[in-house]
């Protein structure tokens, strides 16, 4: 969590297949909130003040919807960040992830830090891909990041854009595969991304 307070974006991805992952992601988000409050105390002693907000969406074959009120919304990868058209809400009002089949849940926690005239904004992304067949998607994203090879056609899949953005533009990424058989393999791949601060990739996004 100190990376978040230092102005760095961080990500948590859940992949695999498990009926209880919604509870798992909710527990992890709450645990992160507890850690944030612990770390916050140290930074407040240095004169920093903080504001938090959260945006939560469900992505399914019918589109993107706000988890709070089910209204249609949009998610856009822009300027090395994931932009959402949903209204930011207090972190204390986090909704549980979606359990619907063929859906994914994306939560974005935004931290705004202030000290005098200095202002820093950073984000923590929580992406639950356990309701879709995400292994090929994530594997492809990792391979492309490692090889540093991209083409316009690679970005026609919006979910691929999202996964790639989290891989290439966050300081620390934690990937958890709820299928234990594959855990060792995916942890090894995840460690590659954690060994670099910035992956020098020329991104080409389709309109």
HULINBEL-V960350 format. One line per field, one symbol per residue. ss: DSSP state (H for helix, E for strand, - for the rest). A space follows every 50 residues. Layout:
ss: ???
//
This chain:
ss: -HHHH----EEEEEE-----HHHHHHHHHHHHHHHHHHHHHHHH----EE EEEEEEEEEE--EEEE-----E--EEEE--EEEE----E-HHH------- ---EEEEEEEEEEEE--EEEEEEEEEEE------HHHHHHHHHHHHH--- -HHHH--HHHHHHHHHHH---EEEEEE--HHHHHHHHHHHHHHH------ -------
//
